[in-house]
């Protein structure tokens, strides 16, 4: 195993800053997560050197944002779990234009890392949506 470099430390700081600012923790990460949980999130990026490939989705989204023509529509049933702390979120009318939204849940709390921050809320919403397909 290699020792962390200065770049690794900067990347760890950047990840922690995103957690701090994008979660509903009022600047206190340790209120939501233990140090071990935070390190468990950072360590795979360090060990596999994959932080850059994990960011590609964001880079591509800025370079070529998702757009649909007026006549385009995804007809597969879809569900939306809208967490209030999500950074950018399109208005429901825009989503409805392009997708067959059968369930829209306004969540009481959570943000960009909802699966990590509010796993029970997200799991319950997923179960509710997929129950109709049994």
N, C-alpha and C positions, 0 to 999 in steps of 0.2 A: 504494500500500500504506500502511496506517495504522500509526502507532507503537503499541506495546503500552501499555496503560493499567495502572494499579495492579491493577485487577480481573484483567486478563490474567496478570499476574505471580503473583497469588494462585492463580489456576486452574492455572497451570503448576506451582507448588509443590505444590498438592493432588494433581495427577496423578503427579508424581514421588514424593510420599509414598506413594501407592498402589503404585507399582512397587516402591519400597524395602521396604515392609512385606508385600506379597503375593507376592513372588518369593523364591526360595531363594538370596538373595545375601548373607545375614548383614549387611545394612545397607550393603553396598558395591555400589551400582548399576553402577559402572564396571567391576566384575569381569565383568558379563554383557553390558553394552552400552557402546558409545562415546557420547560426548556428541552426535555427529551423529545416532545412532540414537534417542536420547531426544528430541532436538529434532524429529526427523522424526515422532515420535508426537504431540508436543504441537502442532506447527505447524498441522495441519488444523483443530483446534478453534479456534485463534486466528484463522486466516484466514477461516474460514466462520462463526465465532461459533455453533458447534453443540454446545458442551459440555452445555448444558441439555437439548437433545433427546436427546443420547446417554445421559443419566442417567434418562430417563423410564422405561425398563424397570425400573430399581431402585425408583423411586418407586411404580410400579404394582404391583410384586411385594410391597411392604410393605402397600400399601393394599388389595389384593385378591389374596392368595396363591393360587397354583395349587392347586386341590383337585379331586378326582374322587370321584364317588359310588361306593359299593361295587360297583355293576353296570356302571360305566363302564370301558372298556379301549381302548387304542389298539393295534390288531392289526397295524399295519405293522411289519415287522421293524426292530428298533432295536439300536444298539450304544452302549455306555457306555465312555468312556475316563476312568477315575478317576485324576486326578492328586492325589498326597498333600497338596499344599499348597493345594488348593482350600478356600476359606473355609467354605462351608456345603455339605454334601452329604448327601442322604438315604440311609438304610440300603438295601442291595440288596433286602431284602424289600419295602420300600415301593415301589421302582421296579418290581419284578416284578409287583406287584399291578395296576398300571395300564398297563404297557407290555410288548410282546412282545420282551423282551431276548434276542437271539440271540448276542450277544458282549459280554462284560464284561471289560475289560482293566484290571488294577491297574498303573498306571504306576510306574516306580521313582523318578521325580523330576518336578518341575514343579508349577505351581500355577494360580492364577486366570488368568494370561496364558499358558497353556500353548502356544498357537499361536505366540506370540512367543518364549517361553522355550525350548520343546522342539519345534520344528517337525518334526524328523525322526521323533520318536516318534509324534506325532499323525498325520503323513502315512502312516507305515507301518501304523498301526492302521486308518486309513480305507481304505487299499488292501486290507488283509486282509479287512475286513468286506464291502466292495463287490465283491470278486473273485467271490463266490458268485452275483452277479447278472449276470455276463457271458453 
